[in-house]
């Protein structure tokens, strides 16, 4: 159940409870798990395009001025797998 501060206060007053101090109980670490909040669809599209051209994740990060972690997180968020190494031209 997710409630904002206003909803919590309203529920408390309806039930006769006073809230002296209100602080968040726990801050989620969403940014650490998925650092794609500042990455938009256009950047993700560019990353996938470079991957289709044969670029590795490290090269994509360098070209798009991203960290390698951000590139991997784009892959997680968009369910797309990036290469770690270049495919060799010889069979």
Z-matrix of the N, CA and C atoms (Angstrom, degrees):
N
C 1 1.450
C 2 1.525 1 108.19
N 3 1.300 2 115.69 1 122.50
C 4 1.464 3 120.03 2 178.28
C 5 1.524 4 108.54 3 -111.30
N 6 1.322 5 114.58 4 129.07
C 7 1.458 6 120.31 5 178.98
C 8 1.519 7 107.97 6 -135.12
N 9 1.317 8 115.09 7 142.84
C 10 1.455 9 117.21 8 175.51
C 11 1.527 10 108.93 9 -86.37
N 12 1.305 11 115.25 10 176.09
C 13 1.462 12 121.15 11 -174.80
C 14 1.532 13 111.70 12 -59.09
N 15 1.322 14 116.15 13 -40.63
C 16 1.463 15 120.84 14 -178.69
C 17 1.527 16 110.81 15 -63.78
N 18 1.337 17 116.97 16 -43.24
C 19 1.462 18 121.02 17 179.39
C 20 1.524 19 111.73 18 -63.71
N 21 1.319 20 116.64 19 -39.56
C 22 1.464 21 120.76 20 179.45
C 23 1.520 22 110.24 21 -65.26
N 24 1.319 23 116.64 22 -44.99
C 25 1.471 24 119.70 23 179.31
C 26 1.530 25 111.42 24 -63.20
N 27 1.335 26 116.38 25 -40.98
C 28 1.463 27 120.35 26 179.59
C 29 1.530 28 110.64 27 -64.09
N 30 1.319 29 117.05 28 -43.54
C 31 1.460 30 121.28 29 178.50
C 32 1.527 31 110.60 30 -63.03
N 33 1.321 32 116.27 31 -39.25
C 34 1.460 33 120.61 32 179.47
C 35 1.522 34 111.25 33 -65.05
N 36 1.326 35 117.58 34 -45.60
C 37 1.467 36 119.81 35 -179.38
C 38 1.523 37 111.40 36 -67.81
N 39 1.325 38 117.84 37 -33.65
C 40 1.467 39 120.42 38 177.16
C 41 1.520 40 111.73 39 -64.56
N 42 1.330 41 116.82 40 -29.71
C 43 1.461 42 121.22 41 -178.46
C 44 1.521 43 113.21 42 -103.20
N 45 1.327 44 116.98 43 10.26
C 46 1.461 45 121.17 44 175.33
C 47 1.515 46 114.66 45 73.57
N 48 1.305 47 117.43 46 25.76
C 49 1.461 48 121.41 47 179.75
C 50 1.521 49 108.34 48 -104.86
N 51 1.334 50 115.94 49 135.65
C 52 1.459 51 119.35 50 176.48
C 53 1.524 52 109.26 51 -103.26
N 54 1.306 53 115.07 52 139.88
C 55 1.462 54 121.02 53 179.31
C 56 1.517 55 107.36 54 -108.07
N 57 1.329 56 116.14 55 115.06
C 58 1.454 57 120.82 56 -178.73
C 59 1.530 58 110.40 57 -76.91
N 60 1.299 59 117.13 58 -51.48
C 61 1.457 60 122.62 59 -178.95
C 62 1.519 61 107.56 60 -135.59
N 63 1.316 62 115.78 61 135.01
C 64 1.465 63 117.68 62 177.84
C 65 1.519 64 109.89 63 -123.03
N 66 1.308 65 114.75 64 121.08
C 67 1.456 66 121.94 65 176.68
C 68 1.519 67 107.76 66 -133.15
N 69 1.309 68 117.21 67 150.27
C 70 1.460 69 118.67 68 176.99
C 71 1.525 70 110.46 69 -61.30
N 72 1.320 71 115.87 70 138.40
C 73 1.460 72 119.77 71 -178.98
C 74 1.522 73 111.38 72 -73.19
N 75 1.330 74 116.17 73 -40.92
C 76 1.448 75 119.98 74 -176.42
C 77 1.516 76 108.70 75 -151.35
N 78 1.299 77 115.99 76 129.24
C 79 1.460 78 118.66 77 175.39
C 80 1.513 79 107.88 78 -92.30
N 81 1.295 80 116.53 79 132.12
C 82 1.455 81 119.74 80 -179.55
C 83 1.511 82 109.87 81 -78.80
N 84 1.280 83 116.06 82 150.59
C 85 1.455 84 122.33 83 -179.38
C 86 1.524 85 110.00 84 -100.98
N 87 1.322 86 116.85 85 49.61
C 88 1.457 87 121.31 86 -177.36
C 89 1.521 88 111.27 87 -62.94
N 90 1.344 89 117.54 88 -36.32
C 91 1.465 90 119.58 89 -178.24
C 92 1.524 91 110.93 90 -64.28
N 93 1.312 92 116.88 91 -34.61
C 94 1.456 93 118.66 92 -179.19
C 95 1.524 94 111.19 93 -70.32
N 96 1.333 95 116.36 94 -36.53
C 97 1.460 96 119.14 95 -179.03
C 98 1.512 97 111.72 96 -76.64
N 99 1.312 98 117.76 97 -46.68
C 100 1.461 99 122.23 98 -178.00
C 101 1.518 100 108.76 99 -130.58
N 102 1.286 101 115.26 100 97.47
C 103 1.456 102 120.19 101 -176.53
C 104 1.531 103 111.09 102 -90.35
N 105 1.339 104 116.23 103 41.23
C 106 1.461 105 119.49 104 -178.71
C 107 1.522 106 111.55 105 -105.19
N 108 1.327 107 117.23 106 12.39
C 109 1.458 108 119.29 107 -177.73
C 110 1.521 109 111.67 108 -64.03
N 111 1.335 110 116.44 109 -31.45
C 112 1.458 111 118.89 110 -179.95
C 113 1.530 112 112.14 111 -95.88
N 114 1.324 113 117.69 112 0.48
C 115 1.461 114 122.51 113 178.96
C 116 1.519 115 107.94 114 -97.82
N 117 1.316 116 116.59 115 124.94
C 118 1.458 117 118.73 116 179.85
C 119 1.527 118 110.81 117 -96.65
N 120 1.318 119 116.09 118 176.90
C 121 1.459 120 121.89 119 -177.41
C 122 1.522 121 112.50 120 -62.77
N 123 1.317 122 117.00 121 -31.74
C 124 1.464 123 120.37 122 -179.13
C 125 1.527 124 110.33 123 -65.44
N 126 1.326 125 116.75 124 -45.83
C 127 1.464 126 120.68 125 179.59
C 128 1.528 127 109.79 126 -64.50
N 129 1.330 128 116.68 127 -41.70
C 130 1.463 129 119.90 128 177.88
C 131 1.523 130 110.55 129 -62.82
N 132 1.315 131 116.86 130 -38.91
C 133 1.460 132 120.87 131 177.08
C 134 1.514 133 111.99 132 -62.81
N 135 1.333 134 116.29 133 -41.03
C 136 1.468 135 120.23 134 176.68
C 137 1.528 136 110.50 135 -63.06
N 138 1.327 137 115.97 136 -42.15
C 139 1.467 138 119.71 137 179.96
C 140 1.529 139 110.61 138 -61.63
N 141 1.323 140 116.96 139 -43.44
C 142 1.463 141 120.21 140 179.50
C 143 1.528 142 111.13 141 -67.31
N 144 1.313 143 116.90 142 -35.42
C 145 1.463 144 120.90 143 178.10
C 146 1.532 145 110.63 144 -64.98
N 147 1.334 146 116.46 145 -46.99
C 148 1.460 147 119.78 146 177.88
C 149 1.530 148 110.77 147 -61.30
N 150 1.327 149 116.87 148 -36.76
C 151 1.457 150 120.18 149 177.89
C 152 1.523 151 110.91 150 -63.93
N 153 1.329 152 116.64 151 -40.63
C 154 1.465 153 120.68 152 178.15
C 155 1.529 154 111.08 153 -64.94
N 156 1.322 155 117.04 154 -27.76
C 157 1.463 156 121.06 155 177.46
C 158 1.528 157 112.27 156 -79.39
N 159 1.324 158 117.09 157 -6.62
C 160 1.459 159 120.77 158 177.08
C 161 1.511 160 115.88 159 105.31
N 162 1.319 161 118.27 160 4.80
C 163 1.462 162 121.45 161 179.21
C 164 1.528 163 109.64 162 -71.12
N 165 1.318 164 116.64 163 147.96
C 166 1.461 165 121.05 164 174.73
C 167 1.526 166 109.05 165 -85.40
N 168 1.324 167 116.03 166 169.46
C 169 1.466 168 120.49 167 179.94
C 170 1.527 169 111.12 168 -60.60
N 171 1.329 170 116.97 169 -40.30
C 172 1.469 171 120.29 170 179.85
C 173 1.525 172 111.14 171 -65.13
N 174 1.325 173 116.80 172 -39.80
C 175 1.463 174 120.24 173 179.12
C 176 1.526 175 111.25 174 -68.26
N 177 1.322 176 116.16 175 -38.43
C 178 1.470 177 120.56 176 177.88
C 179 1.526 178 110.07 177 -63.10
N 180 1.328 179 115.75 178 -43.09
C 181 1.467 180 120.03 179 178.59
C 182 1.525 181 110.76 180 -59.75
N 183 1.321 182 115.97 181 -41.58
C 184 1.465 183 119.95 182 -179.29
C 185 1.526 184 111.06 183 -68.15
N 186 1.324 185 117.47 184 -44.19
C 187 1.465 186 121.30 185 -177.56
C 188 1.525 187 111.24 186 -65.76
N 189 1.331 188 116.69 187 -41.68
C 190 1.466 189 120.74 188 -176.05
C 191 1.526 190 113.01 189 -91.32
N 192 1.338 191 117.20 190 4.11
C 193 1.461 192 122.43 191 179.69
C 194 1.530 193 111.25 192 57.91
N 195 1.335 194 115.25 193 48.25
C 196 1.461 195 122.50 194 177.48
C 197 1.521 196 108.42 195 -119.93
N 198 1.317 197 115.80 196 165.80
C 199 1.460 198 118.51 197 171.50
C 200 1.526 199 107.99 198 -82.84
N 201 1.307 200 115.66 199 158.97
C 202 1.464 201 119.67 200 178.81
C 203 1.526 202 110.08 201 -62.32
N 204 1.326 203 116.28 202 -36.55
C 205 1.470 204 121.00 203 177.98
C 206 1.529 205 110.56 204 -60.76
N 207 1.323 206 117.75 205 -41.24
C 208 1.462 207 120.62 206 178.73
C 209 1.522 208 111.30 207 -63.69
N 210 1.329 209 117.26 208 -38.24
C 211 1.464 210 120.16 209 178.36
C 212 1.526 211 109.83 210 -64.92
N 213 1.338 212 117.30 211 -44.67
C 214 1.469 213 119.56 212 178.44
C 215 1.526 214 110.54 213 -63.18
N 216 1.319 215 117.52 214 -38.13
C 217 1.467 216 120.33 215 178.96
C 218 1.520 217 111.96 216 -68.16
N 219 1.335 218 117.65 217 -32.29
C 220 1.468 219 120.18 218 173.22
C 221 1.519 220 108.66 219 -61.46
N 222 1.326 221 115.96 220 -43.54
C 223 1.459 222 120.07 221 177.88
C 224 1.513 223 112.36 222 -59.60
N 225 1.332 224 116.88 223 -41.25
C 226 1.468 225 120.34 224 177.68
C 227 1.519 226 111.29 225 -66.07
N 228 1.318 227 115.84 226 -47.07
C 229 1.465 228 120.26 227 -175.59
C 230 1.524 229 112.10 228 -66.01
N 231 1.325 230 116.65 229 -36.68
C 232 1.462 231 120.58 230 -176.85
C 233 1.527 232 112.30 231 -101.92
N 234 1.330 233 116.14 232 7.66
C 235 1.470 234 122.33 233 179.90
C 236 1.523 235 111.21 234 51.72
N 237 1.303 236 114.26 235 55.71
C 238 1.456 237 122.18 236 -177.11
C 239 1.521 238 107.83 237 -132.12
N 240 1.314 239 117.50 238 136.32
C 241 1.458 240 120.79 239 -177.32
C 242 1.526 241 110.71 240 -102.16
N 243 1.328 242 116.08 241 124.48
C 244 1.458 243 121.74 242 178.07
C 245 1.526 244 109.67 243 -96.41
N 246 1.312 245 116.10 244 152.37
C 247 1.470 246 121.27 245 178.94
C 248 1.528 247 109.91 246 -79.02
N 249 1.338 248 114.00 247 146.98
C 250 1.459 249 119.20 248 173.76
C 251 1.519 250 110.83 249 -95.97
N 252 1.335 251 115.91 250 -30.90
C 253 1.460 252 120.52 251 -179.70
C 254 1.519 253 108.89 252 -131.51
N 255 1.316 254 115.21 253 153.01
C 256 1.468 255 120.01 254 176.11
C 257 1.517 256 109.40 255 -70.15
N 258 1.336 257 115.26 256 143.80
C 259 1.456 258 119.40 257 174.81
C 260 1.521 259 108.28 258 -76.56
N 261 1.300 260 116.30 259 137.48
C 262 1.468 261 119.28 260 -178.80
C 263 1.522 262 110.23 261 -75.15
N 264 1.325 263 115.94 262 149.39
C 265 1.461 264 121.28 263 -179.15
C 266 1.523 265 112.06 264 -79.40
N 267 1.323 266 116.73 265 -19.49
C 268 1.460 267 119.88 266 -179.34
C 269 1.519 268 110.10 267 -93.63
N 270 1.344 269 117.73 268 143.61
C 271 1.479 270 119.91 269 -178.88
C 272 1.490 271 113.65 270 -74.70
